[in-house]
Amino acid sequence: MSKYLVNKFLYTIDRDPELVRRYKEDPAHTITWWEAERANQILNCTDEEHSTWLAFTDAEREALRTHDHVKLFEMGAHPFLTLTLFIAMFENDHQPLDYVRAYAERMQHIRLPYPDITT
């Protein structure tokens, strides 16, 4: 897994309310678009600066498409990135703190040592 690329996706989507909306409503299209247009842009550089080799694995695309924060964490995605993005997407669909509680409940089976989340 490219933890860097998955974390970069979560980070950049979370910073743009329009992308948050798009990712919630049509995750497959948003992932495909982002991978083609943004995955190889270098963070905090000009638009002309690009790498050429970054791409999601099929497992990463599936976990992102299904908004599976547990699978993403198990693969090494940073939990703060999934939590902040998924709160932005789903908190209005729940009572206050209900989504955060549901997020935590789905992670209860994970025990120390946690997956390595370094990038």
C-alpha positions as CSV (number, residue, x, y, z in Angstrom):
1,M,0.0,0.0,0.0
2,S,1.1,3.5,-0.7
3,K,0.3,5.0,2.7
4,Y,1.6,8.3,1.4
5,L,-0.9,8.4,-1.5
6,V,-3.9,7.3,0.5
7,N,-3.1,9.9,3.2
8,K,-2.6,12.5,0.5
9,F,-6.0,11.7,-0.9
10,L,-7.7,11.9,2.5
11,Y,-5.9,15.2,3.3
12,T,-6.6,17.0,0.0
13,I,-10.2,15.9,-0.3
14,D,-10.8,17.0,3.3
15,R,-9.5,20.5,2.6
16,D,-12.1,21.3,-0.1
17,P,-15.8,21.3,0.8
18,E,-16.8,20.6,-2.9
19,L,-14.5,17.6,-3.1
20,V,-15.9,16.3,0.3
21,R,-19.4,16.5,-1.3
22,R,-18.3,14.8,-4.5
23,Y,-16.5,12.1,-2.6
24,K,-19.5,11.4,-0.5
25,E,-22.0,11.4,-3.4
26,D,-19.8,9.6,-6.0
27,P,-16.7,8.1,-4.5
28,A,-15.7,5.9,-7.5
29,H,-15.7,8.9,-9.9
30,T,-14.0,11.2,-7.4
31,I,-11.3,8.6,-6.8
32,T,-10.7,8.1,-10.5
33,W,-10.7,11.8,-11.2
34,W,-8.3,12.5,-8.3
35,E,-5.9,9.7,-9.2
36,A,-5.7,11.0,-12.8
37,E,-5.6,14.7,-12.0
38,R,-4.1,15.2,-8.5
39,A,-2.3,12.0,-7.3
40,N,1.0,13.0,-9.0
41,Q,0.9,16.6,-8.1
42,I,3.5,17.4,-5.5
43,L,2.0,19.0,-2.4
44,N,2.8,22.7,-1.8
45,C,4.4,23.1,-5.2
46,T,3.4,24.7,-8.4
47,D,1.0,22.9,-10.7
48,E,3.8,22.2,-13.2
49,E,5.7,20.0,-10.7
50,H,4.5,16.4,-11.0
51,S,5.7,12.9,-10.3
52,T,4.7,10.1,-12.7
53,W,4.5,6.9,-10.8
54,L,1.9,7.2,-8.0
55,A,-1.3,5.1,-8.3
56,F,-3.7,3.4,-5.9
57,T,-3.8,-0.4,-5.6
58,D,-7.1,-2.1,-6.2
59,A,-7.5,-2.7,-2.5
60,E,-6.9,1.0,-1.8
61,R,-9.4,2.0,-4.4
62,E,-12.0,-0.4,-2.9
63,A,-11.5,0.8,0.7
64,L,-11.7,4.4,-0.5
65,R,-14.7,3.7,-2.7
66,T,-16.7,2.1,0.2
67,H,-15.5,4.6,2.8
68,D,-14.1,1.7,4.8
69,H,-12.1,3.6,7.5
70,V,-11.3,0.4,9.3
71,K,-9.8,-1.3,6.3
72,L,-7.9,2.0,5.5
73,F,-6.5,2.0,9.0
74,E,-5.5,-1.6,8.9
75,M,-3.6,-0.8,5.7
76,G,-1.8,2.0,7.4
77,A,-3.9,5.2,6.7
78,H,-3.7,7.7,9.4
79,P,-6.8,7.6,11.6
80,F,-7.0,11.3,12.1
81,L,-7.2,11.8,8.4
82,T,-10.1,9.3,8.0
83,L,-11.8,10.6,11.1
84,T,-11.8,14.3,10.1
85,L,-12.8,13.6,6.5
86,F,-15.5,11.1,7.4
87,I,-16.9,13.5,10.1
88,A,-17.1,16.2,7.4
89,M,-19.0,13.7,5.1
90,F,-21.3,12.0,7.6
91,E,-21.8,14.0,10.7
92,N,-24.9,15.8,9.4
93,D,-26.5,12.3,8.8
94,H,-26.4,11.6,12.5
95,Q,-27.2,13.1,15.9
96,P,-24.3,14.9,17.6
97,L,-21.3,12.6,18.3
98,D,-23.2,9.6,17.0
99,Y,-20.9,9.3,13.9
100,V,-17.8,9.6,16.0
101,R,-19.1,6.8,18.4
102,A,-20.0,4.6,15.4
103,Y,-16.5,5.2,13.9
104,A,-14.9,4.2,17.2
105,E,-17.1,1.1,17.6
106,R,-16.1,-0.2,14.2
107,M,-12.4,0.1,15.4
108,Q,-12.8,-1.7,18.7
109,H,-11.4,-5.0,17.5
110,I,-8.1,-3.5,16.7
111,R,-5.5,-4.0,19.5
112,L,-1.9,-3.0,20.1
113,P,0.4,-2.9,18.4
114,Y,-1.6,-0.8,15.9
115,P,-0.8,-0.9,12.2
116,D,2.2,1.3,11.2
117,I,0.8,4.7,10.1
118,T,4.1,6.3,9.3
119,T,4.6,7.5,5.7
